[in-house]
């Protein structure tokens, strides 16, 4: 029998379960038990939150790698290739390794004739990452939560430490409409007697209270650790320890907070995996993650900036960055979004900072994507500047750069489904990352 290719496996996984999202741990935990539930790594760190997860994972990975540790990282969604979701020692998993994991998962879920266990696309990927890490001789694994926390597939693993970056409204259809309610869902990744790092000093009170109710060891920004500017760079400190740090390459104003949360996490684990100050500083300097205020240049053209900002909190951060990094010309926005997003909440903090909008349709890209006309209708509740609509992100980018002059900035944002085609467009047109 011919083996499925990776693309065939991914297409097949879309049909196995009736729902794209089906939060709950029973099915995925049963398959993991059938696989033998091998130890994923000696140290496992889980990263949850509304925004900042991917960057915090990148800082943790870079810090551990700078200390000579072999690290596995699981993140989602991917941008250009599915393989990006699973990394071992800084290298994306190859097709053969992923296919082998999927074949094992499929055999396990079908192990009882007549009683197959259905899995979602995300659950297949999570189990594959865990299986690959268990075979890879890691020193540490860093797992990014996909959606929520308590019922996310990643939560079948009892992490040695868990980080919650920020809490804000997003995915309300599954998580609720109040920050306190969302905080309690995110707190589900915490464990009794294990470090719970809260990376936001202004997090809802329900997060810290839930952590205490669980019996976790809370370590919160602004209370248990602090970070502040220094004459050169910035510094992180807690009782008995102070670290001088360089500025992150990652550009957003919140990246110090994400790096600080990563340092706090490793500090709480210092008795089990010691990471020195030099490695922590190197990790801050070395961490990279695509499409987080990622800047591109090409001689004689406007600058291109790509960001995945897709909810109001992320848009506010993006707006602060636009204020702090002004461009001599205009800012032209290439914007697309998904149907479940708070469009006015995303547009409002940016409207006064953007001179013209080029709205790209995402309905052909994903079933959750908004058509350009529908997106514009939802933008009309705000004071957004003039806009044009296009069939897809490529056409929107073509039009934006046709209208742009040197000194202008083109900002492509709103979704991973905007960032991915924008990255591909930049590569095709000879733009270089800076």
C-alpha positions as CSV (number, residue, x, y, z in Angstrom):
1,X,0.0,0.0,0.0
2,X,1.3,3.4,-1.0
3,X,2.0,5.7,2.0
4,X,0.3,9.0,2.2
5,X,2.4,12.1,1.6
6,X,2.4,14.8,4.2
7,X,-0.1,16.9,2.2
8,X,-2.4,13.9,1.9
9,X,-2.2,13.3,5.6
10,X,-3.1,16.9,6.4
11,X,-6.1,16.8,4.0
12,X,-7.2,13.5,5.5
13,X,-7.1,14.9,9.0
14,X,-9.6,17.6,8.0
15,X,-12.2,14.8,7.4
16,X,-11.7,12.6,10.5
17,X,-13.7,14.7,12.9
18,X,-16.9,16.5,12.2
19,X,-15.8,19.7,14.0
20,X,-12.8,21.8,13.3
21,X,-12.5,22.7,17.0
22,X,-13.7,20.2,19.6
23,X,-12.3,21.2,23.0
24,X,-11.8,18.4,25.4
25,X,-9.1,16.1,26.6
26,X,-10.7,12.6,26.8
27,X,-10.2,11.6,23.1
28,X,-6.7,12.9,22.7
29,X,-5.6,11.6,26.1
30,X,-6.9,8.1,25.3
31,X,-4.9,8.0,22.0
32,X,-1.8,9.2,23.9
33,X,-2.2,6.4,26.4
34,X,-2.5,3.9,23.6
35,X,0.8,5.3,22.2
36,X,2.4,4.5,25.6
37,X,2.4,8.1,26.9
38,X,6.2,8.3,26.7
39,X,8.0,11.0,28.6
40,X,8.2,14.0,26.3
41,X,11.3,15.6,27.9
42,X,12.9,15.9,31.3
43,X,11.6,19.5,31.5
44,X,8.3,20.6,29.8
45,X,7.2,24.2,29.7
46,X,3.7,25.2,28.5
47,X,3.0,28.6,27.2
48,X,-0.6,30.0,27.1
49,X,-2.3,33.4,26.8
50,X,-4.0,35.6,24.3
51,X,-1.1,37.3,22.7
52,X,2.7,36.9,23.0
53,X,2.8,33.1,23.1
54,X,4.8,32.6,20.0
55,X,7.4,35.3,21.0
56,X,7.7,33.8,24.5
57,X,8.3,30.4,23.1
58,X,11.0,31.8,20.8
59,X,12.7,33.5,23.8
60,X,12.6,30.3,25.8
61,X,14.0,28.3,22.9
62,X,16.8,30.7,22.2
63,X,17.8,30.9,25.9
64,X,17.9,27.2,26.4
65,X,19.8,26.7,23.1
66,X,22.3,29.4,24.1
67,X,22.9,27.2,27.3
68,X,23.7,24.2,25.1
69,X,20.3,22.5,25.7
70,X,18.6,20.4,23.1
71,X,15.1,21.9,22.8
72,X,11.9,20.8,21.1
73,X,9.2,23.5,20.3
74,X,5.6,23.0,19.3
75,X,3.8,26.1,18.0
76,X,0.7,26.8,15.9
77,X,-0.5,27.9,13.4
78,X,2.2,27.7,10.8
79,X,2.9,30.3,8.2
80,X,4.4,28.8,5.1
81,X,4.9,25.0,5.8
82,X,3.2,22.7,8.3
83,X,6.7,21.5,9.3
84,X,7.2,24.8,11.1
85,X,5.0,23.6,13.9
86,X,7.5,21.0,15.2
87,X,11.1,22.0,15.8
88,X,13.9,19.9,17.3
89,X,17.2,21.7,18.0
90,X,16.1,24.6,15.9
91,X,15.3,22.5,12.8
92,X,11.7,22.0,11.5
93,X,10.6,18.3,11.5
94,X,10.9,16.8,8.0
95,X,8.0,15.1,6.2
96,X,9.1,11.6,6.9
97,X,9.2,12.2,10.7
98,X,5.8,13.7,10.7
99,X,4.3,11.0,8.5
100,X,5.7,8.3,10.8
101,X,4.1,10.0,13.8
102,X,0.8,10.3,12.0
103,X,0.8,6.6,11.0
104,X,1.4,5.7,14.6
105,X,-1.4,8.0,15.8
106,X,-3.8,6.6,13.2
107,X,-3.0,3.0,14.3
108,X,-3.6,3.9,17.9
109,X,-6.9,5.7,17.3
110,X,-8.2,2.7,15.3
111,X,-6.8,0.1,17.7
112,X,-10.3,-1.1,18.8
113,X,-12.3,-2.3,15.8
114,X,-15.6,-0.6,15.4
115,X,-14.7,2.0,18.0
116,X,-12.4,4.5,16.3
117,X,-11.5,7.7,18.2
118,X,-12.0,10.8,16.2
119,X,-9.3,13.5,16.4
120,X,-9.3,17.1,15.0
121,X,-6.5,18.4,12.8
122,X,-5.0,20.2,15.8
123,X,-5.1,17.1,18.0
124,X,-3.3,15.0,15.3
125,X,-0.6,17.7,15.2
126,X,-0.3,17.9,19.0
127,X,0.1,14.2,19.4
128,X,2.6,14.1,16.6
129,X,4.7,16.8,18.2
130,X,4.6,15.0,21.6
131,X,5.6,11.7,20.0
132,X,8.5,13.2,18.0
133,X,9.8,15.0,21.1
134,X,9.7,11.8,23.1
135,X,11.9,10.1,20.5
136,X,14.4,13.0,20.2
137,X,16.5,12.9,23.4
138,X,15.6,16.4,24.5
139,X,16.7,18.4,27.5
140,X,13.5,20.5,27.4
141,X,10.3,20.9,25.4
142,X,8.3,24.1,25.0
143,X,4.6,23.7,24.1
144,X,2.4,26.5,22.9
145,X,-1.3,26.2,23.8
146,X,-3.5,26.4,20.7
147,X,-6.8,27.8,22.1
148,X,-7.7,28.5,25.7
149,X,-5.9,26.2,28.0
150,X,-8.0,23.9,30.3
151,X,-9.4,21.9,27.4
152,X,-6.7,22.4,24.8
153,X,-4.9,19.2,23.6
154,X,-1.6,20.4,24.9
155,X,-3.0,20.2,28.4
156,X,-2.8,16.4,28.5
157,X,0.9,17.0,29.5
158,X,1.6,18.0,33.1
159,X,4.1,20.7,32.5
160,X,6.9,21.4,34.9
161,X,6.2,25.2,34.6
162,X,3.4,27.1,32.8
163,X,3.4,30.6,31.5
164,X,0.3,32.8,30.9
165,X,1.4,35.8,28.8
166,X,-1.6,38.1,28.5
167,X,-5.4,37.8,28.8
168,X,-7.8,39.6,26.5
169,X,-10.9,39.0,24.5
170,X,-10.4,36.6,21.6
171,X,-12.1,33.3,20.5
172,X,-15.1,34.3,22.5
173,X,-17.3,31.6,20.8
174,X,-15.3,29.1,22.8
175,X,-13.8,30.9,25.7
176,X,-16.4,33.4,26.8
177,X,-17.0,37.2,26.6
178,X,-15.3,38.4,29.8
179,X,-11.6,38.6,30.6
180,X,-12.2,37.0,34.0
181,X,-13.9,34.0,32.4
182,X,-11.1,33.7,29.8
183,X,-8.5,33.9,32.6
184,X,-10.0,30.9,34.4
185,X,-9.8,28.9,31.1
186,X,-6.2,29.9,30.6
187,X,-5.4,29.0,34.2
188,X,-6.3,25.4,33.4
189,X,-2.7,24.8,32.2
190,X,-1.3,25.4,35.7
191,X,-0.5,22.5,38.0
192,X,-0.3,22.1,41.8
193,X,3.1,22.8,43.4
194,X,4.6,23.9,40.1
195,X,5.6,27.3,38.9
196,X,2.9,29.5,37.3
197,X,4.4,32.5,35.6
198,X,2.0,35.4,35.0
199,X,3.6,37.6,32.5
200,X,1.2,40.6,32.8
201,X,1.3,42.7,35.9
202,X,-2.3,43.9,35.0
203,X,-3.7,40.4,34.4
204,X,-7.3,39.8,35.6
205,X,-7.5,39.0,39.3
206,X,-9.2,35.7,38.4
207,X,-5.9,34.4,36.9
208,X,-3.9,34.7,40.1
209,X,-6.8,33.5,42.2
210,X,-7.3,30.5,40.0
211,X,-3.6,29.7,40.3
212,X,-3.8,29.9,44.1
213,X,-6.9,27.7,44.1
214,X,-5.0,25.1,42.0
215,X,-2.1,25.2,44.4
216,X,0.4,26.5,41.8
217,X,3.5,28.5,42.8
218,X,2.6,32.0,41.4
219,X,5.4,34.1,40.1
220,X,3.9,37.3,38.6
221,X,5.4,40.3,36.8
222,X,5.3,43.4,38.9
223,X,5.1,41.5,42.1
224,X,7.7,38.7,42.1
225,X,9.9,39.9,39.3
226,X,10.4,43.3,37.6
227,X,12.0,44.7,34.5
228,X,12.9,48.2,33.6
229,X,15.1,50.3,31.2
230,X,18.8,50.7,31.9
231,X,21.5,53.0,30.6
232,X,22.3,50.3,28.0
233,X,19.4,47.9,27.2
234,X,17.3,46.9,30.2
235,X,17.4,44.8,33.3
236,X,15.4,42.0,34.9
237,X,15.4,41.4,38.6
238,X,14.0,39.4,41.4
239,X,15.0,38.9,45.0
240,X,18.7,38.0,45.0
241,X,19.2,38.2,41.2
242,X,19.6,41.0,38.7
243,X,20.4,40.5,35.0
244,X,21.6,43.1,32.5
245,X,20.0,42.5,29.1
246,X,20.3,43.7,25.5
247,X,17.3,44.9,23.5
248,X,15.4,42.1,21.8
249,X,15.6,42.0,18.0
250,X,11.8,41.4,18.1
251,X,10.4,44.9,17.7
252,X,7.1,45.3,19.5
253,X,6.9,47.3,22.7
254,X,5.7,44.2,24.6
255,X,8.8,42.1,23.7
256,X,10.6,43.0,26.9
257,X,7.6,41.6,28.8
258,X,7.7,38.4,26.8
259,X,11.4,38.0,27.3
260,X,11.0,38.8,31.0
261,X,8.4,36.1,31.4
262,X,10.7,33.6,29.7
263,X,13.5,34.5,32.1
264,X,11.1,34.2,35.0
265,X,10.1,30.7,33.9
266,X,13.7,29.5,33.7
267,X,14.5,31.2,37.0
268,X,11.8,29.2,38.7
269,X,13.3,26.0,37.3
270,X,16.9,26.8,38.2
271,X,17.2,23.9,40.6
272,X,16.5,21.5,37.7
273,X,17.9,23.2,34.7
274,X,20.4,25.9,35.3
275,X,20.6,28.6,32.6
276,X,23.2,31.3,33.3
277,X,22.8,35.0,32.8
278,X,25.0,35.0,29.8
279,X,22.8,32.5,28.0
280,X,19.7,34.4,29.1
281,X,21.1,37.6,27.5
282,X,22.1,35.7,24.4
283,X,18.6,34.3,24.1
284,X,17.0,37.8,24.3
285,X,19.4,38.9,21.5
286,X,19.0,35.8,19.3
287,X,15.3,35.1,19.5
288,X,13.5,35.3,16.1
289,X,9.9,34.6,15.1
290,X,8.4,35.4,11.7
291,X,5.6,37.9,11.1
292,X,5.9,39.7,14.4
293,X,6.5,43.2,13.2
294,X,8.9,41.7,10.7
295,X,10.4,44.4,8.5
296,X,11.5,44.0,4.8
297,X,13.2,46.3,2.4
298,X,13.9,46.5,-1.3
299,X,16.0,49.3,-2.8
300,X,13.8,52.1,-4.3
301,X,10.5,51.0,-2.8
302,X,8.4,51.4,0.4
303,X,9.2,49.4,3.5
304,X,7.1,46.3,4.1
305,X,6.1,45.3,7.7
306,X,4.3,42.1,8.3
307,X,2.5,41.4,11.6
308,X,-0.1,38.8,12.7
309,X,-2.0,41.2,14.9
310,X,-5.6,39.8,14.9
311,X,-7.4,41.0,18.0
312,X,-7.8,44.4,19.8
313,X,-5.0,43.9,22.3
314,X,-2.5,43.1,19.5
315,X,-3.8,46.0,17.4
316,X,-3.1,48.4,20.4
317,X,0.5,47.1,20.6
318,X,0.8,47.5,16.8
319,X,-0.5,51.1,17.2
320,X,2.1,51.9,19.9
321,X,4.8,50.6,17.7
322,X,3.7,52.8,14.7
323,X,3.9,55.8,17.0
324,X,7.4,54.9,18.3
325,X,8.8,54.0,14.8
326,X,7.4,56.8,12.5
327,X,8.0,56.7,8.8
328,X,8.7,59.8,6.8
329,X,5.9,59.0,4.3
330,X,2.4,57.5,4.5
331,X,1.4,54.2,6.1
332,X,-0.7,52.0,3.8
333,X,-2.4,49.0,5.4
334,X,-3.1,45.6,3.7
335,X,-5.7,44.1,6.0
336,X,-7.6,40.8,6.1
337,X,-9.5,39.1,9.0
338,X,-11.5,36.1,10.0
339,X,-15.2,36.1,10.6
340,X,-15.1,35.7,14.4
341,X,-12.8,38.7,15.0
342,X,-13.8,42.0,16.6
343,X,-13.1,44.2,13.5
344,X,-14.0,47.6,15.1
345,X,-11.8,46.7,18.1
346,X,-8.9,46.0,15.7
347,X,-9.4,49.0,13.5
348,X,-10.0,51.6,16.1
349,X,-6.5,51.8,17.7
350,X,-5.0,52.0,14.2
351,X,-7.4,54.2,12.2
352,X,-5.7,57.5,12.9
353,X,-2.3,56.0,12.0
354,X,-3.1,54.6,8.6
355,X,-3.6,56.7,5.5
356,X,-5.2,54.2,3.2
357,X,-6.5,50.7,3.5
358,X,-6.1,47.9,1.0
359,X,-8.6,45.2,2.1
360,X,-7.9,41.7,1.0
361,X,-10.5,38.9,1.0
362,X,-9.7,35.7,3.0
363,X,-12.8,33.7,2.1
364,X,-10.9,31.7,-0.5
365,X,-8.0,31.1,1.9
366,X,-10.0,29.6,4.7
367,X,-13.7,28.9,5.5
368,X,-13.4,31.3,8.4
369,X,-12.1,34.1,6.2
370,X,-14.1,37.3,5.6
371,X,-14.7,38.5,2.1
372,X,-13.4,42.0,1.4
373,X,-16.8,43.5,1.1
374,X,-18.0,42.0,4.4
375,X,-14.9,43.2,6.1
376,X,-15.3,46.7,4.8
377,X,-19.0,46.7,6.0
378,X,-17.8,45.8,9.5
379,X,-15.0,48.4,9.3
380,X,-17.6,51.1,8.5
381,X,-18.6,51.3,12.2
382,X,-15.2,52.9,12.8
383,X,-13.6,56.0,11.3
384,X,-11.2,54.1,9.0
385,X,-9.6,56.1,6.2
386,X,-10.3,55.5,2.5
387,X,-10.1,51.9,1.4
388,X,-10.2,49.6,-1.6
389,X,-11.1,45.9,-1.7
390,X,-9.3,43.1,-3.5
391,X,-9.9,39.4,-4.2
392,X,-6.9,38.3,-2.1
393,X,-3.9,39.5,-0.2
394,X,-1.5,39.2,-3.2
395,X,-3.7,41.6,-5.2
396,X,-4.0,44.0,-2.2
397,X,-0.2,44.0,-1.9
398,X,0.3,44.6,-5.6
399,X,-2.0,47.6,-5.4
400,X,-0.5,49.0,-2.2
401,X,3.0,49.0,-3.6
402,X,1.8,50.4,-6.9
403,X,0.4,53.3,-4.9
404,X,3.4,53.6,-2.5
405,X,6.4,55.9,-2.8
406,X,9.9,55.5,-1.3
407,X,9.6,56.6,2.3
408,X,6.1,55.1,2.7
409,X,5.4,52.0,4.7
410,X,3.1,49.1,3.7
411,X,1.8,47.3,6.8
412,X,0.3,43.8,6.1
413,X,-1.6,42.5,9.2
414,X,-4.8,41.1,10.6
415,X,-4.3,37.3,10.6
416,X,-1.9,34.5,10.0
417,X,-3.8,34.1,6.7
418,X,-2.5,37.6,5.8
419,X,1.0,37.1,7.1
420,X,1.6,33.8,5.2
421,X,0.8,35.2,1.7
422,X,2.6,38.4,2.5
423,X,5.8,36.5,3.4
424,X,5.6,34.6,0.2
425,X,4.9,37.8,-1.8
426,X,7.9,39.5,-0.3
427,X,10.2,36.5,-1.2
428,X,8.9,36.5,-4.8
429,X,9.5,40.2,-5.2
430,X,13.0,40.3,-3.8
431,X,12.4,41.9,-0.5
432,X,15.0,41.2,2.2
433,X,14.3,41.0,6.0
434,X,16.0,43.7,8.1
